[in-house]
Amino acid sequence: MQLSEVAGIAGDATSSVVGSVIQGNEVTVEDVAADVVGGVIGRKIETYVKSDAQSSPQGKALARDADRAQRLGGPGTRQSRQEKATTATNKSNNYGANKAALAGAAGSNGV
């Protein structure tokens, strides 16, 4: 288990307990466990959906464009090329992120 997974689980458990206390509800192991499982499932779904989007033909094209822009816009080049490289890289890295976040949220709420 990676540190990011442990941090996610700890965050889910903490938010579950705090949410229950704020709402005036009793904190139960079952409710906390359900929230943690939902969070784990949601993150897995989110990772899969984003990976799938970035592996698609459009995602691969964006990655190629970003790679080319990075090579052309490296240090010592015009500012406009560097900005284009940054923009292309961000677009490639974020491709599928919104869809993944929505799918992850839907998956975690479905538990």
N, C-alpha and C positions, 0 to 999 in steps of 0.2 A: 504494500500500500504506500503510495506516494504522499509526501507532505501536503500537497494541494488537496488530495482526497480527505486526509485527516482534518485539514482546516475547514473543508466544506461540511464535513459531518459535525464538527464542533460548532460551526456557525448555525447549522440547521437545528441542532439541539438547543443552543442558546436562544435562538429566535423563537423556538417553540415554547420554551419555559417562560421567557419574558412576555411573549404574546398572551399566554394563558394567565399570567399574573396580572397584566394590564387589564385584561378583560374580566378579571375577577373569577376566573374558572379554576378548578382544581387541577394541579399539575399531576398527570399520571404517566407512568412509564409507557403505557400503550400509546398514548397520544404523541409523546415525544418520539417513540420508535417509528410511528407512522409518518411523522413529519420528516424524520431523518431518511427513511426509506424513500419517501416521495422526492426528497432533494437529490438523493443518489441517482434515482431513476431519471429525474429531470436532467441532470448533468450529463448522464450517459446518452440520452436522446439528443441533447443539444450538440454534443461532440460528434455523434454519428451524422446528424443532419448537416452540420457545417462541413464535415469531411466529405460527405457525399456531394455537396454543392461545389466544393473546391476541386473535386475530382471530375466534375462534369466537363464537357467540351468548352463551355463558356468560362468556367473557372480556370481551366488550363490555359485558355487564350489570355485571360487576365494575368496569369502568372508569367507567361512568356513576355507579354507587354511590359510588365513590371521589371522583369529581368533585363530586358533590352534597355529600358529607360534607366535602370541603375548603372548599366555599363556605359551608357552615353552621358549620364549626368553625374559622374563621380566627382571627387574633389578636383578643383582647378578648372572646372567647366563653367559655362555661363550660369548665372543665377536661375534663369528660366528653365534650363535643362535640369538643374538640381531640384527645382520645385516640381517639375513634371515627373521626375523620378519618385519623389516623395508621394505625390498624388497617386501615381500608378501603383506604388507599393501598398499604400493604404487601401486603395480600392480592391486590390487583389486579396489582401489579408482579411478584409472585412466582408468579402463576398460570401453570402449565405448566412451572415451573422444574425440578421433580423429574423429570418425564417427559422434559424436554429433556436434563437431565444424564445420565440413563440411556441415552437414545438416542445422545447424543454419545459416551459411553464405549463403547457397543457398536459404534458406527461406527468409532471410532479403533482399537479392538482387532481389527476385522475386516480391517485392512490387512495 
